[in-house]
Structure formats: structure tokens, C-alpha cells
Amino acid sequence: MNRLTCFLICFFISVTQGFEIPISGLPEFAEYGDLTELAPGKFQFVPETRRFQRSISGESGEMMDNVDQVTLYSYKVQSTITSRMANTVIQTKVVNNSPQPQNVVFDVQIPKGAFISNFSMTVDGTTFTSSIREKTVGRALYSQARAKGKTAGLVRSRALDMENFKTEVNVLPGAKVQFELRYQEVKWRKLGSYEHRLHLQPGRLAKHLEVDVWIVEPQGIKFLHVPDTFDGHFDGVPVLSKGQQKAHVSFRPTVAQQRKCSNCSETAVDGELVVMYDVNREEKAGELEVFNGYFVHFFAPDNLDPIPKNILFVIDVSGSMWGIKMKQTVEAMKTILDDLRAEDQFSVVDFNHNVRTWRNDLVSATKTQVADAKKYIEKIQPSGGTNINEALLRAIFILNEANNLGMLDPESVSLIILVSDGDPTVGELKLSKIQKNVKQSIRDNISLFSLGIGFDVDYDFLKRLSNENRGIAQRIYGNQDTSSQLKKFYNQVSTPLLRNVQFNYPHTSVSDVTQNSFHNYFGGSEIVVAGKFDPEKAEQLQSIITATSANTELVLETLAEMDDLEKFLAKDKHADPDFTKKLWAYLTINQLLAERSLAPTAAAKRKITKSILQMSLEHHLVTPLTAMVIENEAGDERMLADAPPQDHSCCSGALYYGSKVAPSSVPSWVHPSPTPMIPMPVLGAQVLEATPPPHVMRVENDPHFIIYLPKSEKNVCFNIDSEPGKILNLVSDPELGILVNGQLIGAKKPQNEKLRTYFGKLGFYFQSEDMKIEISTETIALSRGSRTSTLSWSDTARSINQRVLVSVKKEQSVTVTLNKDMSFSVLLHRVWKKHPINVDFLGIYIPPTNKFSPKAHGLIGMVSIDHLAKVAERGCERASATDGKVLSGANASGTKTKRMMGGSLGRGMGGHQQMWRWEGHEEQQRRVSPFQTRRPAQPNHTPCLPRRGLQKDYRTDQVSGTEVPCWFVHNSGKGFIDGHYKDYFVPQLYSFLKRP
């Protein structure tokens, strides 16, 4: 009999109410009015929302070849991805047109690590459904009623990252058969994108071939891309449509388009359809999503400097590596060495029955050293046996010695990458003993990654070896593509951005959390943590992430926006309402499988096995401990589909194997020791005080300086009218090495013939710490030496670096504290984005208790000097003594009540108004050089003659502000400040004020 091999696919995504895909047009697509159709095969960034619809002619009228005795009527795949949780439904319909019975094979490739959740088929009117059973139970049921002429099973594929689900049935003449398979998986971020691979191999022309991929991401979709993987044959066939949070890819070639040539009967649909995308994450480092009693936490910060790495390459050069394996490995290593950064240290260990080292210690990755290492690798000639134990111990010794001798940067990360194609044949041969030796020798700050080339290597051993030592293992397929596989893996671990990443949640409302502590975080990847959440015990869920970057300790706080997510998901019929539950189950089962392989005792292994089995049955998933029983309604015909032996470490495709820590394990530095009380609110992770102390020096609006004079207990206010781009020095203290500068930005356009200016950027420099902090309305950048970390206004976060603490309160403020007793607070003012005039700006608050040195200067720093403050107070006290009632209806000589527009706006609100009142006339005031010592005011001279008024303090009310009494000095503070305000211009954001 003829055998029809149908459908080799590699799809992912979709669990919907029913499986209906339109044959022509896109009628179900109409509700996505914000989607924009993109050109196929191109990276697209869509600046506006528009949509086009492609008309697809029906294929039903096209002539099919009559030579086939079995007709593939339809071949449909619908996939949905909701927040990285992918569900896939594959459905095919076959008709036997032959006068003889035919065997029909349903052979589908699914990604390794995916869990099959359901399978059903209808054979000539008889429906077979599936159930998940424990393996021994499933086999017993199968033996009782084996289906005649029907088989099913899961087999391991030798293809890259794929497994096969295969069913074979005998079909009578004229009968119809329909197959439907469902499976689920998580999309892991690699090298900056999520990749969805669909292996299409129907084997023949399909009357209706329809593939739909729906992507629903609450974070927003950054880009969508479908590369050309069919050598241009289907150019223009994939239709891409992208909105802000939703996207759709449709692949529906007609019968004519499927043909290899115009008169061919063979199909050109034989390869992979790849969908790539990424989500928006510029505004914040993490996304915490809570829904239906479960939470999922995605963490993928990018705006960080790489951490220097110490890396040992341990390469198998035994005889089995001869030929293409060695050639491809050498090619990959040359590229990898070129990619090392100047601050990295490295060495190479190669081994067969002996162990050699290119250098006996770590060396810096200079161009000379890299070139020499490449020459060494090129000369390697594979031969002999395989001594894995000795090679790994040598690499560990090199790293340990370098650490003992103080040669390693304490802020660096240490990695060992093992490349081997076989089991040990020389030296220690017992795998458990090798595993024990490595575990005993390796320090807890070293990660071991293992790459197994081909199928001769014991991959399970490499997996245990790496998982136990803070790394992962990956199989490399020994072929012409070996080099690119090696380079791709290295690229995933080449950019460490964080160390010791730990996720913490309130134990009162959260339970069953997946692995939440990770040794490293690498750029371009993503860490995912999930758990159960009880909304009856807490209205909101807040997390605390602690980590160490290249130059600082970080604390990031995230508050889940629960209501917004629920409303968003309710509007979209393609969104999976169970995505949080499924993702939690997927992570938990995979992590338990990995823990089971490392269980130290038989009792521990039995306990873990019981948990895996219970979850597999509860969530209806085929795992290595369960089997799928497929039977008809009567139960007298059964098939059995076992999962293949376990061949994936935790979460196949993930880059991390972590551990679990209790909430009480938060590092001690997260809660610094109490600091001395200062008369201003210290913001950040703490809640803003209800009534902040009033006496601070602050700069707000366009910009208004408010200086508190302790002796008279009065505020003095003055404006600075300058140009956008100018940088004003606020504090310049060369003796203490403290600098604060502010750069002005302008409004969008003038108002009343005047262009208002505001502080758009503030720079802090603490010389003793070599620490620069740049705060803009967009981000907060922390630089120490050549390394930079970036915090976002969208996160509540803290950065702790020796004596400098930077605390960010989400969308509100940043507090910079030096040595626990000197602090500065910066407030963020957001305006309506479409406001015709105003822009986002910053306000700065500085307590007068900050003890600057006598050499301090600057627009604010000078007032902190006692003798200058006293001079100013004398003049302002006399001015206050002349205070009288407010005069109204007067002329421009200064006796009329005047209204001035403030520049601060609340979110989505218009500008507020400020009332200023003053009396008398301006007097001639002598200009004093900012570099002269100011003389006490004489009785016949008034350094400043302020006018009483009201000013805004925004610390407790960032929208409208709180009015505080203030004495206002006109003409940019003339007479109150030393000299002219232009004397305080500096050329760069971190320039000290120059003094003669």
C-alpha cells in the first residue's frame, strides 16, 4: 500500500473556543483597526496606525491533480501568543479517493520542550479523543483494547530542537479523516527577540493551506518580522499586520502558489516559516502581570553597561572531533575571540587524553593576545581520548588562582564554556564522580556552560553538570551549521549585565513561586518568574528585585497594574485568559523535571516525581511521566502516545537555571541602616511623607529659585531668564568635590512673546566616589568610571554604590543621598504630551542642612555659606519691614497686582496660575562679582528689595502644588545673588564653576 507522509510542521500557539479560520479574506481581522499591514520579509517600525486588507482568491475553483489517491483537503494552523505563552492548534483533513484502503500518516514536528495538551481525530465518522494518564496506567489501558490498523506515538527527532508526534490510520475507500493536535510552550527571548519557527512540510499540494499567527502583548510590540526562508518563492504571500499591542501574520498560498513550478505537481511548501518579534521595554525594566489568581513577572533590562567577564574555553580535541566538527569549532572560536571586550580576561584549555593550556593564567583580551590565541587554536590537531574530568578541574584551578591572587575584578563574572562531542574515555570515567569533583572544586561565583556536539555525547550528564553549577547545557548538532550554533550560543552569554538577580514577593499573598534567584542576567535575554496570587489577602501585588550591575547595587520595585490588564484582555478574543496559569504550570513542571535529575536521594526523587505527575494530570499535559491514551467513544479501540525520554533541561530554550529563595533572603543592603534626620523628605522606595519639612532650597518651573534663609525664617524667590541649552551651576564645591549643574530646555513655543525655560537635565558629580548622575525627564543614568547603569522613571528603584544612594519613586522623584547626611531631591513634572506650549521638566530641592565647604559657590551653593546668607538676610529683613497692604489698580510702576503663568503641569491638565504681589519701585542695585567677598550692607544700601508673594512647592501635590509665602527678587535675582546670573554658566554638565 502507498504510504502518505503528511504534514511535518514546527508550529506554536493557540487555544481558542473553536477552530475556525476563514478561507478567503480576513473577516475576523476587522476588529483590529489599529493594525498596520507591513511588507513581508522586512523589519518594520510603524509610526502610525493604518491597515490594508489583501484579497485572497478562493482556491476551491483551482484544478487539483488527480494522480493522488489521497487528497489533502486542508492544512490549517492557528497559533496565538499571549504574553509569551504560545498555544498551537494544527488541523488537517484528508480524503481517500482510492478504491482501495490507504494508510494515512499524520506526522508533525513540534518544538522540544513543548507540552502536548490534546489530540483528537475523526475517522470515517468515528471520533477518537485523548486523555492524559500516568504512564503505567496508560499502557495497561492500551493493552486492554488496542486499536486495529491505528498507531500513535511520540518519537525524538534528530532535527534541531524538534520532536515528532506521529499517528497512522488505515482509511477505507471514500472515507474522510480529520486530525487535530494542540500543544503549548513558552517563547524565550534570545539575542533581543522572540522567535517562532513553523516547520511546514505537508508533503503535497493542499487545497486549503492556511497559517495564522496572532500575537497579543500587553507591553506593546516593538517590531514584527518574517524573514524569507523559502528562497523568494513565496515573496508577498505572508501578510503582516501590526498594532501597538497586537499583531497578526497570515500565510495562505493558493494551490498555484504552492507549486514548485507552474506545471509541477510537487509543493514548494517545504521549510520553516519564522516569525520574529520583540516587546517594548524601554520605559521600565520589568513587567508584572496578574490575572486569574496567578502572576507572571518578565524581566529584561537593556540599558546597562556589560559586566567584565573572566572566561575559560575548554575544548575537546580528541580523535572523535576530527574533520568537520573541529573545522567548524575552530571557525567559531576565532569569531568568538574577536568578540571579546578589552576589559575581559580569558584563556583556552584544550584536551584529549592530555590537558594543555594556551596560557596558564588569565590574560586581558588585547588585540595581540587574541591574535596569538587564534593562531594556537588553528594549529590544533585532534587525536587521542577524552579526559573531561582533568580538563574541567584545570579550568577551575586557573579561575580560583586568579581570584586568590586578586587578579579578578570583584565586580566581574566568571564563566567556563565546555565544548565536547563524547563521553570520557581517559582518566576519571565515572560520570557521577566527575560531577562531584567539579562541584567540590568550583567556586559559587563561577558558571559552567556545556555544549554537547552530536548524539554520541551523554547530554543528560552535561545537563546535570551545568545545572548544578549555575549554567545550562545545549546540544549542538554536528553538521555544516555547527559553527553558527556555537557562535549563537556564545552571543547569548557574551554580555552579562547583572549578577545575583533575586525576585522577592510578599509571602502573605503569594505562594508556589517558581525559581526566583539567578546567578547572572545576560543582555538580549529575559528572566521569567511566576507564582500564585491571592487577591483576597492583598489588593495589589508588589515585587522587589535586587541585583548587582557593573557599578552599583540595584533595587527595583514593580507594582502590578491589575485592572488595566483585565480590561485589555477582555477586549481581545485571541487573548488567552489562562495564560498566567499555563505559564506558571509550564515553568513549574520543567523546573521540577530538572530538580528530579539532581535529586540527592531516592526519597527526594519520589517526592518530586509525585508533584510532577500530579501537575501533569491536573493541567492535562504529556510529560516524561505521563502518556496520552487515545480512544473511541465506546472505549474498545485505543492508541497510546508516550512522551520520549526527557531530553531538555529546565524550560527548553531558556538561558537560565536558577534556584528558589525565601522572601526573608533579601540581601541586607536592601534596607540600609537608618540615616540622620534631615529637614526634607527622602524619597525612593519609601512612601512620600504626608507633610514634608518646609525649609528647603528649591528650583521649580521656569526656573524659580526658592532660597530659605534660616535666621529670618523666610523664603526668597528669584527667576532666571536664559536660553534653552544653557547650563547653570547650582552647587560647585571643589573642596568637597561636589557639583550640581542644570541644563535648560525651552517651551515648545513662546507665550506672550516670551519663551519659558525649564530644567530638562540635572547633573550631579561626587568626585570622591567618581560618581556621575545624570537625571533627565527620560531616564536616570549612573556612571562610575567607564561603566554606566540606567534607571527608568517607570520603576520605583534604588541604586546603592558605596556612599551614594539613588532612590527613584515611580514617575515622581529621585533622591540622591551622599554619605547618609547630604541629600538632593529632584521632582519630575509631566505635562500633557499634546500641550501646545509646555514640556516635561524637573524641579530640584536641596535642604539648607547640607554642609558645603566655605569654598562652595553656585546659584544655590553660595547661599549655604553663612556670611553670604547673613548679608542677604540683612537686606531682605529691611525689605520685609516695609511690608504693607497690597495696592490695586495702580500703574506699571510696580503697585499693580500681577498674574504670572507657572510652567508646571499635572498629567493631562492645563497650567496653573501663581499670584505675585509687590510694592514700591525697583532701586538701583550695585552688581557684585561672584568672585568677590561680599561686604555687609550699609545703612544706605539695600542689596535686594524683594516683594512679598506666593510660590509653589510640589513635594506633596505634584499636580497643583502647595502655595508657600515667598519674597520675590526681580531681574534674575539681581542684588541677591553674587554678580549676574550669566556668571554661573558652565560649558559642560559636569564642569565646576571656575574661580580666579
Steps between C-alpha positions, in 0.01 A plus 500: 500500500605853435601695806423871515735697721302810584581806683836567656442818698675688772234735623410664821198679637124496557229388727171652396134417546478330164721460199367704212727670252344692208593364159514835323540855617546590863150552644608418856768765468262795472497581871875572495462851368838608635699239311722603214584267214873463447710396206610136528856410582593840639556643845223750547455780749155649456469871584123517452207263507354410166382176348466345160322178415619256240240323291568129472337315217328182600692186420193281467471575130860403422563165337674249725706214361300180471801275533482495880300218645487692829406867486624749755187713519613746766808576703433766765698637788382766741743627759455760772764649726378682811783651703752240373264208570454326165214264415476317169223309325589295192209365299502296179233331290572210264274316254575152361401517132645158426282189453736326744563560873795730561734561793506867596777635721466819706862591578554836671818656631458703817765698690698321767368599839146559376227310685222330302167572668248332270457287190187386322415345167191398309530197272202443269257641757660338806654750742802421715581724797795507737562492872823536699593213731793392707722291271439161658124562512497612138689192386263273690197661335664475161574130542132435575366638172760562231359681200512300180683662212584808705816610685620812677816607677751768586852447371813708540608675185864539403404836353606813684278571803210291370298194597252302292141410576394222266167326442423241232151381407357272233230679302226328300418610141310827489552563874607831652746548781551812715788547743536773763800546730543765772818587684641785705839654569665817625683735265846576634680820407838448332729767360234767531197326349249219533508249217213280390602227256242311299631201307267464201522175309156382388657268246257593222272774377226601742167625371481740795830586668450760772737612773410776745715628785343745745721686748350682799754679722377749766849653514469605138669356193827664399545332162365212292704320237456197273829427318500332161581132565363362170754653260255761378237249380229644726598863466195707588296208637550557874284792612622681812282737699620676813330720756628636829427186703374250241640350183392246241692295245305322230651248258243369249652400167258389228546162333673675209737677738579174678630334183876484450443611143196591294449143371647313798297273722751526789455757774753772575373518858794318654686694765459736792274800535668719764327778693721733704392778733589686816304703753545856620708524812681834471295662774548241773709199582226257593135419439287344775172357372232362734188322376263227620690420819848472343778745425780506242804725533708580191841660554725615215690824567722616216634846591797372701871481435640147458670347802861394428534124468769245572446216256668162452435310176543124556512327160492128427772417242476121520506282190119499471513877427698437181364646180208738468436519876846640570499722193166653601610536864821681402304731270256583780775555758681750278185710474426465871851615598465805276180589686669516842502847655818675608402476868445121476758241608527157341698187431459175304524143628504220240493134591510145367666237720727783613410855607676806356454871562571786264582713807532372855320806630243750379611778266329816383322479167733737316533478123844342536386231743188421294709464183740266679214287636351468150833375364514244781152368424566478126792261564295251703503145356232274653620164629485269799241447772276724713598612851209726599567481875858629485416772249220647711707487819785683322264778386355533850851516647598788268195703607543419869870598494425827322240578765738413785770725354258794467524498120120497451286810506266445798215629285572257213337166416682173438392249236623162377377381159557128435479371141507121459361231271532186709517327836825474700734223390815594695552586866190505718227312310221493758265788415369542854858529627584768242186687601604480866859611431382806309246590765761482776760707315297774335429825684144622531576802280587289193243386241560188290341474156523174303461458125460140383575447131305221329318200648797301634537725803305423819285812492322420826839498675594839354162634603544387861857632504392848389175529694683414819758774436287800405496440124311313232581238237411513132524241227693607192420303185815383327458618141589788272309729738709415809697824483193726494342302786811547714520871421130551567528339841806707590322818395224418748746496793753754372337803664440454873310803630404396855619264772308338783152586379234423760121544480306553824124503556280537811466152651159588647331517160736307271575126492651228280752735340723354230878544507564858612877525549741508205877520492523723191283692258624530140410777256243412234336230713217503754439353845148377572360430847143389576290407800157497658341817637208524743309826433301457822817545706631803312342743257825553310817305435837666536837342434855591597787399272855523630803472274857617450595685182841600368528788746223489758255301708145529366159471663205512260142510619211412269130539568264290289235693308227242542189686384659623178606146402154357566335767284753448222458122487120524513499698175694244294350165400843364401648564846527189715336571840693209652845612388623571854387160626648315202829687519531427873427130440748483211781653707421298810490162325819566305685616809380197696625272221842665526498471881403133468815426299710661777313346796757391761295210639242250380246640744546852366465373145174318584357816655586709195365230268168505684473880460580484128244226440230682693552823306522319164164333557340816639605711202450222244856498367713225346825499698775236544288352783167483315354346187213597273228238456301553181173307480163491329174573680430132566847450648567185301771653279797672658835648399785607724737796461789505748725798545859433391765469771577833660749693289457856609625689801277744676288687256648394169626808323546699820842634588465474876486229760454670835398412853230583750552733795262601775374860523705545817817450295503859374862626517578716804603796288144534367404661830788734586558604858301802622636835387505822700181702469522783251234767448369369170325185380729219392313344214547177309377168624351667808157663490505876459447670832157656541638832625861550389707747699455842339851638520683403183665682214329411176491582132173456312322606183672742264721479719389652834766488770363488854768559764424452868681736735522334842557815709192689384312176429389638165512378139658715232402434137653603170471391137776437249408607147743340256515299179435129435819294505679718753645319802476670839721413793290441811762363738875501444703384799856413383615434857244224557495402134124553464340645190139561395421654160175543312439528126210710374243396243244723336126485464363388164430861401496849655206620703433872526818556298707315759649150470495335838793287604514210743751251632490201266816335626691503830853373556646394837869421543657360814874505439606280792272221373578564131122500464299695243121506501313644205127551556284596206126483442562171317745295710739501793856401400759401760865498392799387697823503309428361154193301607144622480167375634165646404187520712154588373235738625259211442648297787530558870864417555810552711865492405755459778864576424728529800403839651252604230134394513271585208129441562238526226130529578306396192407798281552739792844565638866406537689544825880501500659445840872531568649342808154488664509867608492702177209466261342648189148433374387536138131512410369399158224711346314329219282701264238398252698380198282696260517824697574777248754680721625320808754216528603251767748650747680445830501674836780468754473525880809541721484521882700782661643244742731373221841598632701635212851633548583874524619481139159394373337718241230490237150640484398289798838407646593859575193547720613211716804701604414665832639846436328528162172388649535756777558780251196400301289476813590852616381650178190284480411563863493876432287433196259294705475784753348720228228248435155657473167428353461401137416789270273444205413687181840669485717562195804319367722652766463182696189549711262288298421140590654292221416144386777275372456165328685208656659229287406194702222277373334195640443195287247597238420837666552859402742746654447636850509869590710675761424839660785738577456821705755772548527863605727791422747560221810313395814667634838517338708209623874464484628195306738288703745262338431138596867469590511795740436470870175678560512784751228540760228732379531863604201684644454700180519196271258213453650193333152375405154641532262205466124510468279269694315229305416134476700218341427132435642199686424175315626240744158403630288598200678455168199612299398832658774556754472657845527877534771626733575865587806639328688828450553544128817661357471629143749515213630143534589540866700817446633628828427178682742272315866581459536682171298425187332168437707459181808470720363157597500353152727194458597331169422137590255316724786392729709820495591668827447874525838657426631753747804727463 
